[in-house]
Amino acid sequence: MFNSIKVNEKFDQSKIIQHYKNTIKNEFSRKIIGIDNMKKLEDGLCYGLTHLFLRYAHANYERTFVTEFYREIKLAKNKGNLTDKSNSFINKLFHSASKIQLLSDRIINIHNTRCDFSYPPQNHNETIENYLIRILKINIIQSSSHKLSSTDSLKFYELTMQLYFYTYFPNLRKNLLKDKMPFEIDCIKEHSKQVKQKCSNHYQNNLSANSIESFFKLSECFQISLLKKILENKNKKYGIFYEPYRSAKKISEYSYNEKMTLKQFKQKIDLRLKRKQDTISDFSSQFHAMGIAIKHLDGVPIFEFFEPNKGLVITTEKEKFFRVLDKVSNNYTFLKNKSGEKVIDANISYADKLHQYPLSDKIKEPKLTNHKNTKTQKDYFSSPSWVLIVIAYSGLEQLIALFDSLLRVNQRDSAFNESGVNSSQRAVISLGVNQLTSTTSLSCKAKGPWLTQLNNPPHTRQFSFSK
């Protein structure tokens, strides 16, 4: 069971949902999120939280996201009230996660609704257009079994008819494309070609009644592609791109999730490790989303696994990381392929050199560097880099200034603002400096990615000061 896995940072999405679900007391969730949306979010926020984790992983802020978000939620529960700054901080994070989650829920509901469609036979002398409308009325407008909201039901109806009219009535295309965004135009054109090719009658001038089910599958793909494009465009704003995956032989070719077995996924990770590539990816079961971040720090791979119900696992051991994947695979329900093997949904980012080229300058919703971390690198890594700093001291103010400058360099450049020298260590350093006399040597041990700026052989650096 996953409970047997030790997490380095605890996290529990249920506590976050609990904080916002009382819309009578929580004005933000009532007015900004909305009462109806909050009811939907009570079922879970895993996809939204995982997507945020992956987004911040592109900036090397993923651990800050986990620790700071959860810490502020716990403070709100224990103290009752947060400062305006902290309240704004968690509200922005929750709002971002909720938008992604609600979009994901719409995608799932569209798919499930279409899968439950019934297709009555076409009536004698009934036109294909009227037949299409009748199927929509039976399954969307008049049905109460699906989970689509009234607004989403009308949208399903509208987009299905738009796809039909665009494909078979060229004289209507100009009006149909009016006021649409470029990605919407590209999407309807792309799916219209598929409809024309796979669902037309003998004369290619209208739908075939025999292909009506295939048409609705393509309509579903069209609508889901529009929603996914919204998320893709948001990611593009941050410079984030995921590998597209399409199966040329299947109607469901517009799914951007790559389904593979756990064994295949591990093989893909092994291949990326051999190439020294970082890996940012989700890891989703049938009903639950989790996240993976594998990064190379000074050539050493660091493995991270984010489970919104449990927390963040961090290890330098590939075998331990793979055992986590095995236990998660046994703990959740996964779809199976024709061979009966469990398959996972995985979207792998193109970014593969994030420690060299993080996207921290682009991701600002909210900018997590405003919140200091409670952990240092020593809490995570088992093979640190050590440096000995030898200082020839002849001026107290200059020596203090040196440590201040080192700390500023660290806070600016270290991965997601984790200090090799944290605030408590800084106080100790300052205390030691104040007790020094002139012409004194100070030896200081510290570790963290910021030390690469000082780590020139033979791992020592001389600093001289004059009054």
C-alpha positions in Angstrom: 0.0 0.0 0.0 1.1 3.6 -0.6 0.8 4.2 3.2 4.0 2.2 3.6 6.0 4.8 1.5 7.6 7.5 3.6 6.9 11.0 2.1 9.4 13.8 2.6 6.7 16.5 2.5 3.1 15.8 3.6 0.2 16.9 1.5 -3.6 16.2 1.7 -6.0 17.6 -0.9 -8.9 16.9 1.4 -7.7 19.5 3.9 -7.5 22.0 1.1 -11.0 21.3 -0.1 -12.3 21.4 3.4 -10.9 24.9 3.9 -12.8 26.2 0.9 -16.0 24.1 0.9 -17.8 26.1 3.6 -19.1 28.8 1.2 -21.2 30.4 3.9 -18.1 31.5 5.8 -15.6 31.6 2.9 -16.4 34.6 0.7 -13.7 33.8 -1.8 -15.0 30.3 -2.6 -18.6 31.6 -2.7 -18.0 34.6 -5.0 -15.0 33.7 -7.1 -15.1 29.9 -7.3 -18.9 29.7 -7.2 -21.2 27.5 -5.1 -21.9 25.0 -7.9 -18.3 24.7 -8.8 -17.3 24.2 -5.2 -19.8 21.3 -5.0 -18.1 19.7 -8.0 -14.6 20.2 -6.5 -15.6 18.4 -3.3 -15.1 15.2 -5.4 -11.4 15.9 -5.7 -8.8 18.4 -6.9 -6.1 15.9 -7.9 -5.7 16.9 -11.5 -5.6 20.6 -10.8 -3.1 20.2 -8.0 -0.9 17.8 -10.1 -0.9 20.2 -13.1 0.2 23.0 -10.8 2.9 20.8 -9.4 4.2 20.1 -12.9 3.9 23.7 -13.9 6.0 24.8 -11.0 8.4 21.9 -11.6 9.4 23.7 -14.8 10.6 26.6 -12.7 12.2 24.3 -10.0 9.6 25.5 -7.5 7.7 22.3 -7.2 8.7 21.6 -3.6 8.0 25.1 -2.6 4.5 24.7 -4.0 3.9 21.5 -2.0 5.4 22.8 1.3 4.1 26.4 1.3 0.5 25.7 0.0 0.0 22.9 2.6 1.6 24.8 5.4 -0.6 27.9 4.9 -3.7 25.7 4.8 -2.7 24.0 8.1 -2.1 27.5 9.6 -5.5 28.6 8.5 -7.0 25.6 10.3 -5.0 26.0 13.5 -5.1 29.7 13.8 -8.4 30.5 12.1 -7.3 33.6 10.3 -4.4 34.2 7.9 -2.6 37.5 7.0 -3.9 39.1 3.9 -0.7 38.1 2.1 -1.0 34.5 3.0 -4.7 34.4 2.3 -4.1 35.9 -1.1 -1.3 33.4 -1.7 -3.4 30.2 -1.1 -6.5 31.7 -2.9 -4.5 32.2 -6.0 -3.2 28.7 -5.9 -6.6 27.2 -5.2 -8.1 29.3 -8.0 -5.5 28.1 -10.5 -6.0 24.5 -9.4 -9.8 24.7 -9.5 -9.9 26.1 -13.1 -7.7 23.2 -14.3 -9.7 20.6 -12.3 -13.1 21.9 -13.6 -11.8 21.8 -17.2 -10.6 18.3 -16.6 -14.0 17.3 -15.2 -15.7 18.7 -18.3 -13.5 16.6 -20.5 -14.3 13.5 -18.5 -18.1 14.3 -18.4 -18.2 14.8 -22.2 -16.5 11.5 -22.7 -18.7 9.6 -20.3 -21.9 11.2 -21.7 -21.0 10.3 -25.3 -20.1 6.7 -24.3 -23.7 6.3 -22.8 -25.4 7.5 -26.0 -28.2 5.4 -27.4 -28.8 5.4 -31.2 -32.4 4.8 -32.2 -32.9 3.8 -35.9 -33.5 6.5 -38.4 -37.2 7.0 -39.1 -38.7 6.7 -42.6 -38.3 9.9 -44.6 -36.4 11.5 -41.6 -33.6 13.7 -42.9 -30.1 13.1 -41.6 -30.1 16.5 -40.0 -33.3 15.8 -38.1 -32.0 12.4 -37.1 -28.9 14.1 -35.7 -31.0 16.6 -33.7 -33.3 13.8 -32.4 -30.3 11.8 -31.1 -29.0 14.9 -29.3 -32.3 15.7 -27.7 -32.7 12.1 -26.5 -29.2 11.9 -25.0 -28.4 15.4 -24.0 -31.4 17.7 -23.7 -34.0 15.2 -22.3 -31.6 12.9 -20.4 -30.9 13.4 -16.7 -28.4 10.6 -16.4 -25.3 12.5 -17.6 -23.2 14.8 -15.5 -23.1 17.7 -17.9 -24.4 21.0 -16.6 -27.2 22.7 -18.5 -24.7 25.1 -20.0 -22.3 22.3 -21.0 -25.3 20.3 -22.4 -26.2 23.2 -24.7 -22.5 23.6 -25.6 -22.3 19.9 -26.6 -25.4 20.4 -28.8 -24.1 23.6 -30.4 -20.6 22.3 -31.2 -21.9 19.0 -32.6 -24.1 20.9 -35.0 -21.4 23.3 -35.9 -19.1 20.5 -36.9 -21.9 18.9 -39.0 -22.8 22.2 -40.8 -19.2 23.2 -41.4 -18.4 19.8 -43.0 -21.4 19.5 -45.3 -22.6 23.1 -45.9 -19.7 25.1 -47.4 -21.9 28.2 -47.8 -22.3 28.4 -44.0 -18.6 28.2 -43.1 -17.8 31.9 -43.1 -20.6 32.6 -40.6 -19.6 29.6 -38.5 -16.0 30.8 -38.2 -17.0 34.3 -37.3 -15.5 35.6 -34.0 -13.7 32.3 -33.4 -10.1 32.2 -32.1 -7.4 30.8 -34.4 -7.1 27.6 -32.4 -10.9 27.0 -32.7 -10.7 27.5 -36.4 -7.9 25.1 -36.8 -9.6 22.6 -34.6 -12.9 22.6 -36.5 -11.1 22.3 -39.9 -9.0 19.4 -38.7 -12.0 17.4 -37.3 -14.2 18.3 -40.3 -11.7 16.5 -42.5 -12.0 13.4 -40.4 -15.8 13.5 -40.5 -15.8 13.9 -44.2 -13.4 11.0 -44.6 -14.9 8.5 -42.2 -18.6 9.4 -41.8 -19.9 10.5 -45.2 -22.4 8.8 -47.5 -21.6 7.4 -50.9 -21.8 10.8 -52.5 -19.7 12.5 -49.8 -22.3 15.2 -49.5 -23.8 14.3 -46.1 -23.5 12.1 -43.1 -24.3 8.4 -43.5 -26.8 7.1 -41.0 -24.6 4.0 -40.7 -21.7 6.2 -39.5 -23.7 8.2 -36.9 -21.9 6.7 -33.9 -18.5 7.4 -35.5 -19.6 11.0 -36.1 -20.4 11.5 -32.4 -17.0 10.0 -31.4 -15.4 12.6 -33.6 -17.6 15.3 -32.2 -16.5 14.3 -28.7 -12.8 14.5 -29.9 -13.5 17.9 -31.4 -14.9 19.3 -28.1 -12.2 17.7 -25.9 -9.5 19.1 -28.3 -10.9 22.6 -27.8 -10.8 22.3 -24.1 -7.3 20.8 -24.1 -6.1 23.6 -26.4 -7.1 26.1 -23.7 -4.8 24.3 -21.3 -2.1 24.0 -23.9 -2.2 27.7 -24.7 -1.9 28.5 -21.0 1.2 26.3 -20.8 2.6 27.9 -24.0 2.4 31.3 -22.2 4.9 29.8 -19.7 7.0 28.2 -22.3 5.8 24.7 -21.4 5.2 22.1 -24.1 4.2 18.5 -23.8 4.9 15.7 -26.3 1.8 15.1 -28.4 0.7 11.5 -28.9 -1.6 10.4 -31.7 -2.6 7.0 -32.9 -3.0 7.1 -36.7 -5.3 4.1 -36.8 -7.9 5.0 -34.2 -10.7 7.6 -34.1 -9.5 8.6 -30.7 -6.3 9.9 -32.3 -6.9 13.3 -30.8 -6.0 12.2 -27.3 -2.8 13.8 -26.2 -2.3 11.4 -23.4 0.1 8.5 -24.1 -1.2 5.3 -22.7 1.5 2.7 -21.9 2.1 0.0 -19.5 4.1 0.6 -16.3 7.0 -1.5 -17.7 7.1 0.7 -20.9 7.0 3.8 -18.7 10.0 2.7 -16.7 11.8 1.8 -19.9 11.1 5.4 -21.1 12.5 6.8 -17.9 15.6 4.6 -18.2 16.2 5.9 -21.7 15.9 9.5 -20.6 18.3 8.9 -17.7 20.9 7.5 -20.1 20.5 10.6 -22.1 20.8 12.8 -18.9 17.3 14.2 -19.7 15.1 15.6 -17.0 11.6 14.3 -17.0 8.4 16.1 -16.0 5.2 14.1 -16.4 1.9 13.3 -14.9 1.1 9.7 -13.9 -2.6 9.1 -14.0 -4.9 6.2 -13.2 -8.5 5.9 -14.3 -9.7 8.3 -11.7 -6.6 9.9 -10.1 -3.8 12.1 -11.2 -0.3 12.3 -9.8 3.0 13.9 -10.9 6.6 13.0 -11.5 9.7 15.2 -11.7 13.2 13.7 -12.3 16.0 16.2 -12.5 19.8 16.0 -12.7 21.6 18.0 -10.0 25.3 18.1 -10.5 24.9 15.0 -12.7 22.9 13.1 -10.0 19.3 12.3 -10.8 16.8 13.4 -8.1 13.4 11.5 -8.3 10.2 13.1 -7.1 6.7 11.7 -6.9 3.7 13.8 -6.0 0.6 12.2 -4.7 -2.1 14.8 -3.8 -3.6 12.5 -1.1 -0.3 11.8 0.6 2.6 14.2 -0.2 5.9 14.3 -2.0 8.4 11.5 -2.1 12.0 12.6 -2.9 14.9 10.1 -3.4 18.2 9.7 -5.3 17.6 6.0 -5.6 15.9 4.9 -8.9 15.0 1.5 -7.4 13.1 3.2 -4.5 11.3 5.4 -7.0 10.3 2.5 -9.2 9.0 0.7 -6.0 6.8 3.8 -5.4 5.4 3.5 -8.9 4.7 -0.2 -8.3 2.8 0.4 -5.1 0.8 3.2 -6.6 0.0 0.9 -9.5 -1.4 -1.6 -7.0 -3.2 0.9 -5.0 -5.3 2.6 -7.7 -7.6 1.5 -10.5 -5.9 1.6 -14.0 -7.4 0.9 -17.4 -6.1 -2.3 -19.1 -5.0 -3.0 -22.6 -6.1 -5.9 -24.7 -3.4 -8.1 -23.0 -4.9 -7.3 -19.6 -1.9 -5.2 -18.5 -2.5 -2.0 -16.6 -1.9 1.2 -18.7 -1.2 4.7 -17.4 -1.9 8.1 -18.8 1.4 10.1 -19.1 2.1 13.5 -20.7 5.8 14.0 -20.8 7.2 17.6 -21.1 9.7 18.5 -23.8 11.7 20.3 -21.2 14.7 18.1 -20.3 17.3 20.6 -19.0 15.4 22.3 -16.2 18.3 22.8 -13.8 20.2 24.6 -16.5 17.3 26.4 -18.0 14.4 26.8 -15.5 11.3 28.8 -16.5 11.2 30.7 -13.2 11.0 34.1 -14.9 7.7 33.2 -16.6 5.7 31.4 -13.9 4.2 34.1 -11.7 0.7 32.9 -10.7 1.6 33.3 -7.8 5.4 33.7 -7.7 6.4 31.3 -5.1 9.8 32.9 -4.4 7.9 35.4 -2.1 7.6 32.5 0.4 10.7 31.1 2.1 11.2 27.4 2.4 11.2 25.5 5.7 13.5 22.8 4.4 17.1 22.9 3.1 18.8 20.7 0.6 20.3 18.5 3.3 16.8 17.2 4.1 16.6 15.8 0.6 19.9 14.6 -0.7 22.2 11.9 0.5 25.3 12.8 -1.4 26.0 16.5 -0.8 28.8 18.6 -2.2 30.9 20.1 0.6 33.0 23.2 0.4 35.5 24.8 2.8 35.6 28.5 2.9 38.8 30.0 4.4 38.6 33.7 5.2 41.5 35.9 6.1 39.6 38.5 8.2 40.6 42.0 9.1 37.3 43.9 9.1 34.1 42.8 10.8 31.7 44.8 8.5 33.3 43.4 5.4 33.0 39.8 6.7 29.3 40.2 7.5 28.8 41.7 4.0 30.5 38.7 2.5 28.0 36.3 4.1 25.1 38.5 3.2 26.3 38.5 -0.4 26.6 34.7 -0.4 23.1 34.3 1.0 21.7 36.7 -1.6 23.4 34.7 -4.4 21.9 31.5 -2.9 18.4 32.9 -2.6 18.5 34.2 -6.2 20.0 31.2 -8.0 19.2 28.1 -6.0 16.6 25.6 -7.1 13.2 27.0 -6.1 14.8 29.2 -3.4 16.0 26.5 -1.1 19.0 27.9 0.9 22.1 25.9 1.4 22.4 28.2 4.4 19.0 28.7 5.9 17.9 31.5 8.2 18.8 29.7 11.4 22.3 28.9 10.1 22.6 32.5 9.1 22.0 33.6 12.7 24.7 31.2 13.9 27.1 32.5 11.3 26.4 36.1 12.3 26.9 35.2 16.0 30.2 33.5 15.2 31.4 36.5 13.2 30.6 38.9 16.0 32.9 37.0 18.3 35.9 37.0 16.0 39.0 39.0 16.5 41.2 40.4 13.8 43.3 38.1 11.6 41.1 35.1 12.3 40.3 32.2 10.0 36.8 30.9 9.8 35.9 27.4 8.5 32.3 27.0 7.3 30.6 23.8 6.0 27.6 24.2 3.8 26.0 22.6 0.9 23.4 23.3 -1.9 23.3 24.0 -5.7 24.5 27.6 -5.0 27.9 26.3 -4.0 28.7 25.4 -7.6 29.6 29.1 -7.9 32.4 28.6 -5.3 33.3 25.0 -6.0 36.5 25.6 -7.9 39.3 23.0 -7.2 40.7 22.5 -4.7 37.3 23.5 -3.2 38.8 26.5 -1.2 38.5 30.2 -1.8 40.6 33.0 -0.2 38.9 36.3 0.7 41.0 39.3 2.0 39.7 42.4 3.5 41.3 45.7 4.6 39.9 48.3 6.9 
